[in-house]
């Protein structure tokens, strides 16, 4: 199972990089054609927008997997490991609830816009909202696995502890350098 997940997230990283290259290429080509040759690619803006929406959701899912989102541990670092574990479980349950709400909204919007075409390409607008569907389904599964993992592990072993010590001003020649 770990191998399948690693393959999935490695593929997701490649798709994110490919999407960035695609967006950059389309926009650059469109700018050159518009200013250099007084023409342009009619599909460039819509495809770039669609790719950007999918890129954002894929990146959010990747960061959810890698625990790369911004976390504030100001409160959890000051409480006992059991209380911190309870807070983690509560936050994961809340994330499941919000993901469920997002899934419901994405599903409704996808159905509403399924037969609505984009103005210049005719691509179904359901493709935009489908990104939310895919994100919600995979994220719901990922958060559920993380929640079960948090419940299975004893208190104090579930979080990555990063302690570099408090930030202090270093005695250097430069003013305001934190080390």
Secondary structure as UniProt FT lines:
FT   HELIX           2..37
FT   TURN            42..43
FT   HELIX           44..66
FT   TURN            74..75
FT   HELIX           76..78
FT   HELIX           81..113
FT   TURN            114..115
FT   TURN            119..121
FT   HELIX           126..152
FT   TURN            155..156
FT   TURN            175..176
//
